């Protein structure tokens, strides 16, 4: 029995088909191959798959143009941290998950690139129960992103559990959430800003001012005490992604 790819319109047989949650089919060698292997096609609908394909197309371009060149830079302020296949570029405010395909001499890298400011979940976990094959018993780094279409809940398996913890520890340090003295200072400043925002909100209410903007600032300030201050990463990502349709 033949099916029709809901994206490109190709006629495909059972072995060439990927069935989606909404009953649509896509071709495995053409359209599914445009996304990353970390994406869960079985539990996704057609619109989300299209979002992921677009995300990968643009992300691959961002990786090639902006992030991959940082592998060779000697500028310490521009250095990119690698926990392959996770790459973190603080100077750009970006984090990427990559997948290399092909042989030794014709390797092509595909990537999904995210804003560091949107990273809300990052922790070491067991791979999800739905995982099959050799990865099912491995530890993974679970990355969860808000305000992100496509692949926004990512499980990256590692052979070495230590690398999982190193990645999470690095992100904690980057966001000022570790136990170092420097991070302690950052936390104190962030907490001060949150307290000040609360007093500003109370003062605005007393003076009969418009509270919407003050309330948002207060929520953002208290959010920063939980997830760390992401302002510098937002500004860097805004500048880096100005010419790309990633959002």
C-alpha positions in Angstrom: 0.0 0.0 0.0 1.4 3.4 -1.0 1.2 6.6 1.0 1.8 10.2 0.0 4.3 12.4 1.8 2.4 15.2 3.4 5.3 17.6 2.9 6.8 17.0 -0.6 4.0 14.9 -2.2 6.1 11.9 -3.0 4.5 8.5 -3.4 6.1 6.2 -0.7 5.7 2.6 0.4 5.6 1.3 4.0 9.4 1.1 4.3 9.8 4.6 3.1 7.1 6.1 5.3 7.2 7.7 8.7 3.7 7.9 10.3 3.0 10.9 12.5 0.7 11.2 15.5 -2.0 13.0 13.4 -2.2 10.2 10.8 -0.1 11.9 8.2 2.9 10.3 6.5 6.2 11.8 5.5 9.1 10.2 3.5 12.0 9.0 5.5 14.8 9.6 3.0 13.7 13.0 2.0 11.7 15.0 4.5 12.4 13.2 7.7 16.1 13.3 6.9 15.9 17.1 7.0 15.5 17.1 10.7 17.7 15.7 13.6 17.6 12.2 14.9 16.8 13.5 18.3 13.3 14.6 17.2 10.4 12.4 18.1 8.4 12.1 14.9 6.0 9.4 16.2 4.5 11.7 18.8 4.5 14.8 16.6 1.9 16.3 14.1 2.6 17.7 10.7 2.8 21.4 11.7 5.4 20.6 14.4 7.4 18.5 12.0 7.4 21.4 9.5 8.6 23.7 12.3 11.4 21.4 13.1 12.5 21.1 9.5 12.6 24.9 9.2 14.4 25.1 12.6 17.1 22.7 11.3 17.6 24.4 8.0 18.1 27.8 9.7 20.0 26.3 12.6 22.4 24.6 10.2 23.1 27.9 8.5 23.7 29.6 11.9 26.0 26.8 12.9 28.1 27.1 9.7 28.2 30.9 9.7 28.6 31.8 13.4 29.3 28.9 15.7 31.6 26.4 13.8 34.2 29.1 13.2 34.5 29.6 16.9 36.1 26.1 17.2 39.3 27.6 15.8 39.3 31.0 17.5 42.2 31.9 19.8 40.2 34.6 21.5 39.3 33.4 24.9 36.2 35.7 25.0 34.8 34.0 21.9 35.6 30.4 22.8 32.9 27.8 22.4 32.4 25.1 25.0 31.9 21.6 23.7 30.1 18.7 25.2 29.6 17.0 21.8 27.0 17.0 20.4 26.1 20.0 22.5 28.0 23.2 21.8 27.7 26.4 23.9 28.7 29.8 22.7 28.2 32.4 25.5 29.7 35.2 23.4 26.8 34.7 20.9 24.2 33.8 23.5 23.6 30.5 21.7 23.6 26.8 22.3 23.5 24.2 19.5 22.7 20.5 19.2 24.4 19.0 16.2 24.3 15.8 14.2 27.1 14.8 11.7 26.2 12.5 8.8 28.2 10.9 6.0 31.6 9.3 5.7 35.1 10.5 6.6 35.5 12.7 3.6 31.9 13.9 2.9 30.6 14.6 6.4 27.8 17.1 6.7 26.7 18.7 10.0 23.1 19.5 10.7 22.2 21.6 13.7 19.4 23.1 15.8 20.5 26.4 17.4 18.8 27.9 20.5 19.0 31.0 22.5 20.6 30.5 25.9 18.0 32.8 27.4 15.3 30.3 26.5 16.9 27.3 28.2 14.7 26.5 31.2 15.5 22.8 31.8 19.0 21.3 31.8 19.7 18.3 33.9 21.1 14.7 33.9 18.4 12.1 33.5 17.9 8.5 32.3 16.8 8.3 28.7 13.0 8.3 28.3 11.2 5.0 28.5 10.2 5.2 24.8 13.9 5.1 23.8 14.9 1.9 21.9 18.2 0.5 20.8 21.6 1.0 22.4 20.7 4.4 23.9 17.9 3.2 26.1 20.1 2.4 29.1 22.3 5.5 28.9 22.3 8.7 30.9 21.4 11.9 29.0 21.4 15.6 29.2 17.8 16.8 29.0 17.5 20.3 27.5 14.1 22.1 27.6 13.5 25.4 25.8 10.6 27.9 26.0 9.5 30.2 23.2 10.9 27.7 20.7 9.1 25.9 17.8 10.1 22.5 16.6 12.6 20.5 18.7 12.3 22.1 22.1 12.5 19.2 24.5 15.8 17.4 23.7 17.4 14.3 25.2 21.1 13.8 24.3 22.5 10.4 25.4 26.1 10.1 26.5 28.3 7.1 26.9 30.0 8.7 29.8 27.7 9.9 32.6 30.5 12.3 33.8 30.1 14.3 30.6 26.4 14.8 31.4 27.3 16.3 34.8 30.1 18.4 33.4 27.6 19.9 30.9 25.0 20.7 33.6 27.7 22.1 35.9 29.0 24.4 33.2 25.6 25.8 32.5 25.0 26.4 36.2 28.3 28.3 36.3 27.4 30.2 33.2 24.1 31.3 34.7 25.7 32.1 38.0 23.9 29.3 39.8 26.9 27.3 41.1 28.5 27.7 44.5 31.5 29.8 43.5 32.4 33.2 45.1 31.8 35.0 41.8 28.4 33.4 41.4 27.6 34.3 45.0 28.1 38.0 44.1 25.9 37.6 41.0 23.2 36.0 43.1 23.3 38.9 45.6 23.1 41.5 42.8 20.2 39.6 41.2 18.3 39.4 44.5 18.9 43.1 45.2 17.4 43.9 41.8 14.4 41.7 42.5 13.8 43.4 45.9 14.1 46.8 44.3 11.6 45.9 41.6 9.1 44.9 44.2 9.5 48.2 46.0 9.2 50.1 42.7 6.0 48.2 42.0 4.6 49.2 45.4 5.6 52.8 44.9 4.0 52.9 41.5 0.8 51.5 42.9 0.7 54.1 45.6 1.3 56.9 43.1 -1.4 55.7 40.8 1.0 54.9 37.9 0.6 52.3 35.1 1.5 49.0 36.8 1.8 46.7 33.8 5.4 47.6 32.9 6.4 47.6 36.6 4.8 44.3 37.2 6.5 42.7 34.3 9.9 44.0 35.5 9.2 42.5 38.9 8.3 39.1 37.5 11.4 39.1 35.3 13.6 40.1 38.3 12.3 37.4 40.5 12.5 34.9 37.7 16.2 35.7 37.4 16.8 34.7 41.0 15.6 31.2 40.0 17.2 30.7 36.5 20.0 33.2 36.7 20.3 36.6 34.9 20.1 35.9 31.2 20.2 39.6 30.0 23.7 39.4 28.5 22.8 36.3 26.6 19.6 37.8 25.2 21.5 40.9 24.0 24.2 38.7 22.4 21.6 36.5 20.7 19.6 39.4 19.4 22.7 40.7 17.7 23.9 37.4 16.4 20.5 36.3 14.9 19.5 39.6 13.4 19.8 38.3 9.9 18.3 34.8 10.5 14.7 33.7 10.6 15.2 31.5 13.7 12.5 32.7 16.0 
